[in-house]
Amino acid sequence: MTDLNAYHYFEKSLGPFRNLSSLSDKEAETVTQRIRHQGRNFASQRSSDYMMIRREIERKAYEQFISKGGKPTNRYPHYMTLGACAWLESWYTEPDWVMISWESLPADSVSFTYGDLFPTMRYMDDKPYRKQVYTKDEILDVIQSYGWPQEWNRQGELAPERYIEVQVWNEGIIRPYRHLD
C-alpha cells in the first residue's frame, strides 16, 4: 500500500468534518447521548466518560505536536486516515468519504498516530509507537518500520491498530470539503 492520501469517513446525511470536540461540554454530551440512544453505528458504543477522556487525549496530542514543531490553529483535531480504510465505512449507516492529497497536508498542521488516537494514547503495551504523535516526515519512517495496519491487521484481531490516523489541526485544510454539509 502506498496511498498517502488522507480520508475522512462520515455519515452521508450529516456531512463531513462534524466534530464533537468543537462543541461545548453540554452540547457534546447531548449529541453523544442521542448517538448512544439511536444505537445505529459504532459511535453508539462509546462510554459515558468518552468526551472527558477524548478532550484529555486531544490536549496531550496538541502539546506533543507543538513540541515537535507543529503550529496548530485549532485546540482539537479533525480526524482522517492515512490511506483508505474500508473498515471505517462499516461505522456508518450510509457511509461517504472525502479525500485530501498528501501534498495538500501542510507539515505544520497535521500530525499522525500509528492507530486511532484514542487507543494509541491509552493502550498499555511495549510497542514503541504507543503514546506517540508523529510529524509528516516521521510517519513515513514508522510505516517503513511497521507497515500499514490496513494490510497486516485487516480483521483487527491482532492489536487495536486498524489504520494510521491523521489529525488535522487547521480549519483551512478542511474548509473546501465542508460544502458537503
HUWORA-V483483 format. One record per helix or strand. SS is the DSSP state (2 for helix, 1 for strand). FROM is the first residue (numbers start at 1). TO is the last residue. Records with the same first field share a line. If there is no record, write none. Layout:
SS=FROM-TO, FROM-TO
//
This chain:
1=6-11, 78-82, 95-100, 110-113, 134-134, 164-168
2=20-22, 25-38, 42-45, 50-67, 86-89, 102-104, 117-122, 136-146, 149-152, 171-175, 178-180
//
